[in-house]
């Protein structure tokens, strides 16, 4: 429609030279109509571009929200793993301390047993020496 109106305006402009008074007003009206139509077309095109950009922006926002959700889920999983690892580390430390306590206790008992055996051996030697002395005194 805008092209056709442009063709009509050019034709009227050529004829205006022959009939300047009657066609000048029509030519101005046609030019005004052409400018309004062009403005309407540009406005329509701009609105269309804006709608497309809004849809693209909405899609980008949706994708960003999805990425944020995934990142938050991953962060929570890492925090959970960290908490479990910390708990396991504490449990391992408690177990290590308990094992060390038992090892120390076992070592003390072994030392006690060794002292008792040494004492028993010393007592047995003393008893043997006493009996040997008694035997020598008898002979």
C-alpha positions as CSV (number, residue, x, y, z in Angstrom):
1,X,0.0,0.0,0.0
2,X,2.9,2.4,0.8
3,X,4.5,1.6,-2.6
4,X,1.3,2.2,-4.4
5,X,0.8,5.5,-2.6
6,X,4.3,6.5,-3.6
7,X,3.5,5.8,-7.2
8,X,0.4,7.9,-7.0
9,X,2.2,10.8,-5.4
10,X,4.9,10.7,-8.2
11,X,2.1,10.8,-10.8
12,X,0.3,13.6,-9.1
13,X,3.6,15.5,-8.8
14,X,4.1,15.3,-12.5
15,X,0.5,16.5,-13.2
16,X,0.9,19.3,-10.6
17,X,2.9,21.3,-13.0
18,X,-0.1,21.4,-15.4
19,X,-2.7,22.0,-12.6
20,X,-0.8,23.6,-9.7
21,X,-3.8,25.0,-7.7
22,X,-6.0,21.9,-7.7
23,X,-3.4,19.2,-7.3
24,X,-1.1,20.9,-4.7
25,X,-3.6,20.3,-1.9
26,X,-4.2,16.7,-3.0
27,X,-0.4,16.1,-3.3
28,X,0.1,17.4,0.3
29,X,-2.7,15.2,1.6
30,X,-1.2,12.2,-0.2
31,X,2.2,13.0,1.3
32,X,0.7,13.3,4.8
33,X,-1.1,10.0,4.3
34,X,2.2,8.4,3.0
35,X,4.1,9.7,6.0
36,X,1.4,8.5,8.4
37,X,1.4,5.0,6.7
38,X,5.2,4.9,6.8
39,X,5.2,5.9,10.5
40,X,2.5,3.3,11.2
41,X,4.6,0.6,9.4
42,X,7.8,1.5,11.3
43,X,5.8,1.6,14.6
44,X,4.4,-1.8,13.8
45,X,7.8,-3.2,12.9
46,X,9.3,-1.8,16.1
47,X,6.5,-3.3,18.2
48,X,7.2,-6.6,16.5
49,X,10.9,-6.4,17.2
50,X,10.2,-5.5,20.8
51,X,7.9,-8.5,21.2
52,X,10.6,-10.7,19.8
53,X,13.2,-9.2,22.1
54,X,10.8,-9.6,25.1
55,X,10.3,-13.3,24.3
56,X,14.1,-13.7,23.9
57,X,14.6,-11.9,27.2
58,X,12.0,-14.2,28.9
59,X,13.7,-17.3,27.5
60,X,17.1,-16.0,28.7
61,X,15.7,-15.3,32.1
62,X,14.1,-18.8,32.2
63,X,17.4,-20.4,31.2
64,X,19.3,-18.3,33.8
65,X,16.8,-19.4,36.5
66,X,17.3,-23.0,35.5
67,X,21.1,-22.7,35.7
68,X,20.7,-21.0,39.1
69,X,18.5,-23.8,40.3
70,X,21.0,-26.4,39.1
71,X,23.9,-24.5,40.7
72,X,22.0,-24.3,44.0
73,X,21.3,-28.0,43.9
74,X,24.9,-28.7,43.2
75,X,26.0,-26.4,46.1
76,X,23.6,-28.1,48.5
77,X,25.0,-31.5,47.4
78,X,28.5,-30.3,48.0
79,X,27.6,-28.9,51.4
80,X,25.9,-32.2,52.3
81,X,29.0,-34.1,51.2
82,X,31.2,-31.7,53.2
83,X,29.0,-32.2,56.3
84,X,29.2,-36.0,55.9
85,X,32.9,-35.9,55.4
86,X,33.4,-33.7,58.5
87,X,31.2,-36.1,60.5
88,X,33.3,-39.0,59.2
89,X,36.5,-37.2,60.1
90,X,35.3,-36.6,63.6
91,X,34.3,-40.2,64.0
92,X,37.7,-41.3,62.6
93,X,39.4,-39.0,65.1
94,X,37.3,-40.5,68.0
95,X,38.2,-44.0,66.8
96,X,41.9,-43.1,66.5
97,X,41.9,-41.7,70.1
98,X,40.1,-44.8,71.4
99,X,42.6,-47.1,69.5
100,X,45.5,-45.1,71.0
101,X,44.0,-45.4,74.5
102,X,43.6,-49.2,74.1
103,X,47.1,-49.5,72.7
104,X,48.5,-47.5,75.7
105,X,46.4,-49.7,78.1
106,X,47.7,-52.9,76.4
107,X,51.3,-51.6,76.6
108,X,50.8,-50.9,80.3
109,X,49.4,-54.4,80.9
110,X,52.3,-55.9,79.0
111,X,54.7,-54.0,81.1
112,X,52.8,-55.1,84.3
113,X,52.9,-58.8,83.1
114,X,56.7,-58.5,82.4
115,X,57.3,-57.0,85.8
116,X,55.3,-59.8,87.4
117,X,57.2,-62.4,85.4
118,X,60.6,-60.8,86.4
119,X,59.5,-60.8,90.0
120,X,58.3,-64.4,89.8
121,X,61.6,-65.4,88.2
122,X,63.6,-63.5,90.8
123,X,61.5,-65.2,93.5
124,X,62.0,-68.6,91.9
125,X,65.7,-68.0,91.7
126,X,65.8,-66.9,95.3
127,X,63.8,-70.0,96.3
128,X,66.2,-72.3,94.3
129,X,69.2,-70.6,95.9
130,X,67.7,-71.0,99.4
131,X,67.0,-74.7,98.7
132,X,70.5,-75.1,97.3
133,X,71.9,-73.5,100.4
134,X,69.8,-75.8,102.6
135,X,70.9,-78.8,100.6
136,X,74.6,-77.8,100.9
137,X,74.1,-77.3,104.6
138,X,72.6,-80.8,104.9
139,X,75.4,-82.4,103.0
